[in-house]
């Protein structure tokens, strides 16, 4: 019972941290420096590629909000939300018309996948994996911040 409560608490905390990271999206008001001059005519500008992410990121953020609410009674919901977020960023990467944004989104997708895999271990009862989750969140936060910095230059 104590292990189950710790697991539920931990999953809820992780979901909340991730929600905070994902609640901020690319700014529509700020144009990246040289957005129109540095990209070839055939490539989408950084600004446009970031604006194109807004819809998928809003949907992913909504899913994470729902998962954070549900994770207290269903820790697997947090893992499923990480899967959704990883898939969303992978999709953004694959469909982006800008190589910089695609690469940054791919990094976020990979880091969400690593965090999800570590979190799944905790949900499955391996409390020794708590440190893996913590370690996976650091590069996730960094890659997400890199993407947001790219989009708000």
C-alpha positions in Angstrom: 0.0 0.0 0.0 2.8 2.4 0.9 4.6 1.7 -2.4 1.3 2.3 -4.3 0.8 5.6 -2.6 4.4 6.7 -3.3 4.0 5.7 -6.9 0.8 7.6 -7.3 2.2 10.7 -5.6 5.3 10.5 -7.8 3.4 10.1 -11.0 1.2 13.0 -10.1 4.2 15.2 -9.4 5.8 14.3 -12.7 2.7 15.0 -14.6 2.4 18.4 -13.0 6.0 19.2 -13.9 5.5 18.2 -17.4 2.3 20.1 -17.7 4.1 23.3 -16.6 6.7 22.7 -19.3 4.1 22.1 -22.0 1.7 24.9 -21.1 3.9 27.5 -22.8 3.8 27.4 -26.6 5.5 29.2 -29.3 4.7 32.9 -29.3 2.7 34.2 -32.2 3.8 37.8 -31.4 7.5 37.4 -31.7 9.2 36.8 -35.0 12.6 35.0 -34.9 15.6 37.0 -35.9 16.1 36.8 -39.7 13.1 34.5 -40.0 12.5 35.6 -43.6 16.0 36.2 -44.8 17.8 33.0 -43.6 15.5 30.4 -45.0 15.6 29.4 -48.6 12.3 30.1 -50.6 11.5 26.4 -50.5 11.8 26.0 -46.7 9.3 27.2 -44.2 10.6 30.0 -42.0 11.3 29.3 -38.3 8.4 31.6 -37.4 5.9 29.8 -39.6 7.1 26.3 -38.5 6.7 27.4 -34.9 3.2 28.8 -35.5 2.3 25.5 -37.2 3.1 23.7 -33.9 0.5 25.7 -32.0 -2.4 23.4 -32.7 -0.7 20.1 -31.9 0.9 21.6 -28.8 -2.4 22.9 -27.5 -3.9 19.4 -28.0 -1.0 17.8 -26.3 -1.2 20.2 -23.4 -4.9 19.5 -23.0 -4.2 15.8 -22.9 -1.5 16.3 -20.3 -3.9 18.3 -18.1 -6.4 15.5 -18.3 -3.7 13.0 -17.5 -2.5 15.0 -14.5 -6.0 14.9 -13.1 -6.4 11.2 -13.7 -3.0 10.1 -12.6 -3.9 10.2 -8.9 -6.2 7.2 -9.5 -4.6 5.9 -12.7 -0.8 6.3 -12.8 -0.8 4.7 -16.3 -2.6 7.9 -17.5 0.6 9.9 -16.9 2.7 7.4 -18.9 0.1 7.5 -21.7 0.2 11.3 -21.7 4.0 11.1 -22.1 3.5 8.8 -25.1 1.0 11.2 -26.6 3.4 14.1 -26.1 6.3 12.1 -27.6 4.2 11.2 -30.6 3.0 14.8 -31.0 6.6 16.2 -31.1 7.6 13.4 -33.4 4.8 14.3 -35.7 5.7 18.0 -35.6 9.3 17.0 -36.4 8.2 14.9 -39.4 5.8 17.5 -40.8 7.9 20.6 -40.2 9.0 22.5 -43.2 12.0 23.9 -41.3 15.0 21.8 -40.5 15.9 23.7 -37.3 12.4 23.3 -35.9 12.2 19.7 -37.0 15.5 18.8 -35.3 14.5 20.6 -32.1 11.1 18.9 -32.1 12.7 15.5 -32.7 15.0 16.1 -29.7 12.0 16.9 -27.5 10.2 13.7 -28.8 13.2 11.6 -27.9 13.5 13.1 -24.5 9.7 12.6 -23.8 10.2 9.0 -24.9 13.1 8.5 -22.5 11.1 10.1 -19.6 8.1 8.0 -20.4 10.1 4.8 -20.4 11.6 5.6 -17.0 8.2 6.6 -15.7 6.7 3.4 -16.9 9.2 1.5 -14.7 8.0 3.4 -11.6 4.3 2.8 -12.5 5.1 -0.9 -12.8 6.4 -0.8 -9.3 10.2 -0.4 -9.7 10.7 2.5 -7.3 14.5 2.3 -7.8 13.7 3.9 -11.2 12.6 7.2 -9.6 16.1 8.5 -10.1 15.9 7.6 -13.8 12.8 9.7 -14.1 14.5 12.6 -12.5 17.5 12.2 -14.7 15.3 11.9 -17.8 13.5 15.2 -17.0 16.6 17.3 -17.1 17.4 16.8 -20.8 13.6 16.9 -21.5 13.4 20.4 -19.9 16.5 21.5 -21.8 15.4 20.3 -25.2 11.9 21.8 -24.7 13.4 25.1 -23.6 15.7 25.0 -26.7 12.7 24.6 -28.9 10.8 27.4 -27.2 13.9 29.7 -27.4 14.2 28.9 -31.1 10.5 29.8 -31.6 10.6 33.1 -29.6 13.8 34.6 -30.8 
